[in-house]
């Protein structure tokens, strides 16, 4: 993914996440975890968004939190 596309993706994921979309929350967490889309790696934001996504029922977020040893 090019940097420009990554930045655009982050904007869309953030809009979806803030609208309550669990998939958007999970993808936004991934972008923070990987430092893509113009975002700096930020473990605090990773946890915020994976926890919100998991609470909304996103299976990927639930698995990622479990992989990290976090409930």
C-alpha positions as CSV (number, residue, x, y, z in Angstrom):
1,X,0.0,0.0,0.0
2,X,1.4,3.4,-0.9
3,X,1.7,6.0,1.8
4,X,-1.0,8.2,0.2
5,X,-3.4,5.2,0.1
6,X,-2.5,4.3,3.6
7,X,-3.3,7.8,4.8
8,X,-6.6,7.7,3.0
9,X,-7.4,4.3,4.5
10,X,-6.7,5.6,8.0
11,X,-9.1,8.4,7.5
12,X,-11.8,5.9,6.3
13,X,-11.1,3.5,9.1
14,X,-11.3,6.3,11.7
15,X,-14.6,7.5,10.3
16,X,-16.0,4.0,10.5
17,X,-14.6,3.4,14.0
18,X,-16.0,6.6,15.3
19,X,-19.4,5.7,13.8
20,X,-19.3,2.4,15.8
21,X,-18.1,0.0,13.1
22,X,-16.2,-2.8,14.8
23,X,-14.3,-3.6,11.6
24,X,-13.1,0.0,11.3
25,X,-12.0,-0.1,14.9
26,X,-10.0,-3.3,14.4
27,X,-8.4,-2.0,11.2
28,X,-7.5,1.3,12.9
29,X,-5.9,-0.6,15.7
30,X,-3.9,-2.6,13.1
31,X,-2.7,0.6,11.5
32,X,-1.5,2.0,14.9
33,X,0.2,-1.4,15.6
34,X,2.1,-1.4,12.3
35,X,2.8,2.3,12.0
36,X,1.1,2.5,8.6
37,X,-0.9,5.2,7.0
38,X,1.2,8.0,8.4
39,X,0.5,7.0,12.0
40,X,3.3,6.5,14.5
41,X,3.2,3.2,16.3
42,X,1.2,3.7,19.4
43,X,0.6,0.8,21.7
44,X,-1.9,2.7,23.8
45,X,-4.1,3.5,20.8
46,X,-3.7,-0.1,19.6
47,X,-5.3,-1.3,22.9
48,X,-8.0,1.4,22.9
49,X,-9.2,0.4,19.4
50,X,-8.8,-3.4,19.8
51,X,-10.7,-3.3,23.1
52,X,-13.5,-1.2,21.6
53,X,-13.7,-3.5,18.6
54,X,-13.7,-6.6,20.8
55,X,-16.5,-5.1,22.9
56,X,-18.4,-4.6,19.7
57,X,-17.9,-8.3,18.8
58,X,-15.1,-8.1,16.3
59,X,-13.5,-11.6,16.2
60,X,-10.2,-10.4,14.9
61,X,-9.8,-7.9,17.7
62,X,-10.8,-10.6,20.3
63,X,-8.1,-12.9,18.9
64,X,-5.5,-10.1,18.8
65,X,-6.1,-9.2,22.4
66,X,-5.9,-12.9,23.4
67,X,-2.6,-13.2,21.4
68,X,-1.2,-10.3,23.4
69,X,-2.4,-11.9,26.7
70,X,-5.0,-9.1,27.3
71,X,-8.6,-9.7,28.2
